[in-house]
């Protein structure tokens, strides 16, 4: 099984891809150097497998690498940042 997270800037989202199929997305809106994450979703039959954390971690790492800040409107992204203080510096 191969799984990766790819940035899809044309759709303004990060996609978690497993064996060629998108199984999760983290949408964002960009305003200057601030990425607002309003929605994250994992396909229903894969929830509870830790995929959301994998997706959000990769999205936040990429956002940091691009020198951007984050607004966590999505409850899952906000909860992830609360539980992983190494990402609090990203909050706008």
C-alpha positions in Angstrom: 0.0 0.0 0.0 1.4 3.4 -0.9 0.1 6.5 0.7 1.2 10.1 0.3 0.0 13.7 0.8 0.1 16.0 -2.2 -0.5 19.7 -2.5 -3.1 20.6 -5.1 -2.9 24.4 -5.4 -5.4 24.5 -8.3 -8.0 23.1 -5.9 -6.6 24.9 -2.8 -6.3 21.7 -0.9 -4.0 19.0 0.3 -4.9 15.5 -0.7 -4.1 12.2 1.1 -3.7 9.6 -1.7 -3.7 5.9 -1.1 -3.0 3.5 -4.0 -3.9 6.3 -6.4 -7.2 7.1 -4.7 -7.9 10.3 -2.8 -9.0 9.3 0.7 -8.8 12.6 2.4 -8.6 16.3 1.8 -7.7 19.4 3.8 -9.1 22.5 2.1 -7.5 25.9 2.6 -8.0 29.5 1.5 -5.0 31.7 1.0 -4.9 35.4 1.9 -1.4 36.7 1.5 0.8 34.6 3.7 -2.1 33.2 5.8 -3.7 29.8 5.0 -7.1 29.4 6.5 -8.1 25.7 6.9 -12.0 25.6 7.0 -12.5 21.9 6.3 -10.8 18.5 6.5 -12.4 15.2 5.6 -11.4 11.6 5.4 -13.6 9.1 3.5 -16.1 7.5 5.9 -14.8 3.9 5.8 -11.2 5.0 6.7 -12.0 7.3 9.6 -10.3 6.3 12.9 -7.2 5.0 11.2 -5.0 8.0 11.9 -5.3 9.3 8.4 -6.5 12.8 9.5 -3.5 13.3 11.6 -1.2 12.2 8.8 -2.9 14.6 6.4 -3.0 17.6 8.7 0.7 17.1 9.8 1.8 17.1 6.2 -0.3 20.1 5.3 1.0 22.1 8.3 4.6 21.1 7.5 4.2 22.2 3.9 2.6 25.5 5.1 5.5 26.1 7.4 8.0 25.3 4.6 6.3 28.0 2.5 6.7 30.6 5.2 2.9 30.9 5.8 0.8 31.2 8.9 -2.4 29.3 9.7 -5.9 30.0 10.8 -7.5 26.8 12.0 -11.2 27.2 11.3 -11.7 23.4 10.9 -12.2 21.8 14.3 -9.9 18.9 13.5 -7.0 21.2 12.5 -7.5 23.3 15.7 -7.6 20.2 17.8 -4.5 18.8 16.1 -2.6 22.0 16.8 -3.8 22.0 20.5 -2.5 18.4 20.9 0.8 19.1 19.1 2.3 22.3 20.5 5.2 22.2 18.0 2.7 23.7 15.5 1.3 26.6 17.7 3.9 28.9 16.2 2.1 28.7 12.9 -1.1 30.2 14.2 -1.8 33.7 12.8 
